[in-house]
Amino acid sequence: MRNLDFTSDSPQSIKLGDSSDVLSLQVTESDKPVDLSKVSSITVKIGNTLGFLTEINVDVSSLLHPTDGIINVVISSKFSSKLPAGQYLLEVWIDDAQGNTVIYPDTSYPTVIGFSIKKNIMTETSTVISTLTLADFKTKFDEMQDDLQYKAASGYFKGLKGDKGDKGDKGDKGDKGDKGDKGDTGTVDNAGLINSQAFQSLQTQVDNSAVGTNLIVQSDLKNGYINRDTGGMIIDGNDFYLDNYIATNGATVFTFSSPDYVFKGDINDTLAMYDSNKNYLGYQSVTSATQTLSNPNTAYIRVSINFMVEGSTTGNLSDWLSTHRYKIEKGSVATDWYPNPSEVLTQSDYATIKAAIVALGGTLS
């Protein structure tokens, strides 16, 4: 039986912004400390009830007493600032010299251990948004852009009153322009709006947000595979598929990867393509990590993977996904794994984005 626990002198909660927090963990087998002096790597996985979030690599040479199975994990203020206040779970993954991985705790224990991150007095309220995906945000942004373009083309902005001018010597209102400088009329044409620095900056941020971003939401992976004839889904126990549609936004090259094993790819792995109305356009087999879309009219993609080929067994999807993570990203270069933004976006982040959009005259619910 492999167990993971805090040492008696370890804190089990930290405070945002504190740069001196160290979690002291101990791994044991059959209640005896594990000798860590000959292991090749130690990784502390951090997640929540939604799944994996991030990880910390512990330098084996930094262990003070490796034969005691004690692992000191430094939680820097920079690292903790990436996570909102709340409860988090821990697992320790240890690789030996032969590349074998041992996970603590094992299945003999019902749950992994956890720690909490507490707010400090300066911390704003920060709550994870689990329902706003990158595609959702892009859709909302496009709707806002269409609304602004319509207003510009219809003369909406020309109907707005300009700012009041500076008061004249005798105090007349500036908007009359008799003696003060005439105020801005508030007019703007369509090209001027779209090409404005603020609008372009926001558009660029949205367009670039998917570069290196994990387009897979782990909780959206379901049991089954894509019907290559119809583009629909068939439920079975040998495959899993991505339940949501990924908007390509003009991209034609996508890369598949996993930090937990080498993504094999198989002729039975399927990438399905759909047009802007989500009508099925056809499929291509995912036989390599990098895929170039064969249909230039593709606006959305969905994917199904034969996880038995990847190394699991039939009917074992929940266990497989609990220890294996996937990433689909735009481009031909695989970057480090990180959760989809919907799993880490905070209310503070959302409020900042919303404020920028509202300042441009749009709305975002």
Secondary structure, 3 states (H helix, E strand, C coil): CEEEEECCCCCCEEECCCCCEEEEEEEEECCEECCCCCCCEEEEEEEECCEEEEEEEECHHHCCCHHHCEEEEEECHHHHCCCCCEEEEEEEEEECCCCCEEEECCCCCCCCEEEEEECCCCCCCCCECCCCCHHHHHHHHHHHHHHHHHHHHHCCHHHCCCCCCCCCCCCCCHHHCCCCCCCCCCCCCHHHHHCCHHHHHHHHHHHHCCCCCCCCCHHHEEECEECCCCCCEECCCCEEEECCCEECCCCCEEEEECCCCCCCCEEEEEEEEECCCCCEEEEEEECCCEEECCCCCCCEEEEEEEHHHHCCCCCCHHHHHHHCCCEEEECCCCCCCCCCHHHCCEHHHHHHHHHHHHHCCCCCC
